[in-house]
């Protein structure tokens, strides 16, 4: 297992250690972790967003076994082979949690380019939604102008 100090500094010589993105934290989430609107549910999973944006420290404890520590104090074990995790999300929901997803991204088990393509598709959908909302806004402004014209009589 990797050696580390109690203040969170890590030995940079350890080839089996992976460090998260170091972004600031707000509770259990980084301030940069987006909250996804429901119309993106089929494209992006919130656990993927958290796996990508939350600060996590990974140490390979044994082949295919990782210790994942979070900035909020969580300390979990991930088994790449199953995959399985000791966190409550995996234990209760039996779904690939953010810790499993992060290990998959860090180790190359998960195609980061595929996640990036999903984000691109989500951005395209948001752009379409913005255009749709802009058209609705224009219609409402026109309706407002018509209503105001009655008040001017």
C-alpha positions in Angstrom: 0.0 0.0 0.0 1.2 3.5 -0.7 2.7 5.5 2.2 1.3 8.9 2.9 1.4 11.5 5.7 -1.5 12.3 7.9 -1.9 15.7 6.4 -2.8 14.3 3.0 0.6 14.9 1.3 1.5 11.9 -0.9 4.9 10.5 -1.9 5.2 11.5 -5.6 7.5 8.5 -6.2 4.7 6.0 -5.7 3.7 4.8 -9.2 0.5 3.2 -8.0 -1.0 6.4 -6.6 -3.4 8.6 -8.4 -4.5 12.1 -7.3 -7.8 13.8 -7.9 -8.2 17.1 -9.6 -7.7 19.2 -6.4 -10.8 21.4 -7.0 -12.3 23.1 -3.9 -15.0 21.3 -2.0 -18.4 22.3 -0.7 -19.7 19.5 1.6 -19.7 16.2 -0.3 -19.4 17.8 -3.7 -17.1 20.2 -5.4 -18.6 23.6 -6.3 -17.9 22.7 -9.9 -20.0 19.5 -9.9 -23.0 20.3 -12.1 -26.5 19.5 -11.1 -28.0 17.9 -14.2 -31.4 18.7 -15.5 -33.7 15.7 -16.0 -33.7 16.1 -19.8 -30.0 15.0 -19.8 -30.6 11.8 -17.7 -30.3 9.5 -20.8 -26.9 11.1 -21.7 -25.0 11.7 -18.5 -25.1 10.2 -15.1 -24.6 12.4 -12.0 -22.1 9.8 -10.7 -20.0 10.3 -13.8 -20.0 14.0 -13.1 -18.9 13.5 -9.6 -16.3 10.9 -10.5 -14.8 13.5 -12.9 -14.9 16.6 -10.7 -14.6 15.6 -7.0 -11.3 15.4 -5.3 -10.3 11.8 -4.7 -7.0 10.2 -3.8 -6.5 6.6 -5.0 -3.9 4.2 -3.7 -3.5 0.7 -5.2 -3.5 -1.5 -2.1 -3.0 -4.7 -4.0 -3.5 -5.7 -7.7 -7.0 -4.5 -8.7 -7.8 -3.3 -5.1 -7.9 0.4 -4.5 -8.2 2.6 -1.4 -10.2 5.8 -2.4 -10.1 8.7 0.0 -12.3 11.8 -0.5 -11.7 15.4 0.5 -14.8 15.1 2.7 -13.2 12.4 4.8 -14.6 9.3 3.1 -12.3 6.2 3.0 -13.5 3.4 0.8 -12.2 0.2 -0.9 -12.8 -0.5 -4.5 -12.3 -3.9 -6.2 -11.8 -3.4 -9.9 -12.6 -7.0 -10.7 -16.2 -7.1 -9.5 -16.5 -4.0 -9.5 -17.5 -3.4 -5.9 -17.0 -0.6 -3.4 -17.5 -0.3 0.4 -19.3 3.1 0.1 -23.0 3.3 1.1 -24.1 4.2 -2.4 -22.8 0.9 -3.8 -23.8 -1.1 -0.7 -27.4 0.0 -0.8 -28.1 0.6 -4.5 -25.7 -1.9 -6.0 -24.8 0.5 -8.8 -21.4 1.7 -10.0 -20.7 4.5 -7.6 -18.5 7.5 -8.2 -15.6 5.8 -6.6 -15.8 2.8 -8.9 -16.2 5.1 -11.9 -13.2 7.2 -10.8 -11.0 4.0 -10.5 -12.2 2.9 -13.9 -11.2 6.3 -15.4 -7.9 6.5 -13.6 -6.9 2.9 -14.7 -8.2 3.2 -18.2 -10.9 0.6 -17.7 -13.4 3.3 -18.7 -13.1 5.1 -21.9 -12.7 8.8 -21.0 -13.2 9.7 -24.6 -16.7 8.1 -24.5 -17.6 10.1 -21.5 -16.3 13.3 -23.3 -18.5 12.4 -26.3 -21.5 12.0 -24.0 -20.8 15.5 -22.5 -20.6 16.9 -26.1 -24.0 15.4 -26.9 -25.4 16.9 -23.6 -24.0 20.3 -24.6 -25.7 20.0 -28.0 -29.0 19.1 -26.3 -28.6 22.1 -24.0 -27.9 24.3 -27.0 -31.1 23.0 -28.7 -33.0 23.7 -25.5 -31.6 27.3 -25.3 -32.8 27.9 -28.9 -36.2 26.5 -28.1 -36.5 28.6 -25.0 -35.4 31.7 -26.9 -38.2 31.1 -29.4 -40.7 30.7 -26.6 -39.4 33.9 -25.0 -39.9 35.8 -28.3 -43.4 34.5 -28.6 -44.2 35.6 -25.0 -42.7 39.1 -25.6 -45.0 39.4 -28.7 -47.9 38.3 -26.6 -47.0 40.9 -24.0 -46.8 43.6 -26.6 -50.3 42.6 -27.8 -51.7 42.7 -24.3 -50.0 46.1 -23.7 -51.6 47.5 -26.9 -55.0 46.9 -25.4 -54.0 48.9 -22.4 -53.0 51.8 -24.5 -56.5 52.3 -26.1 
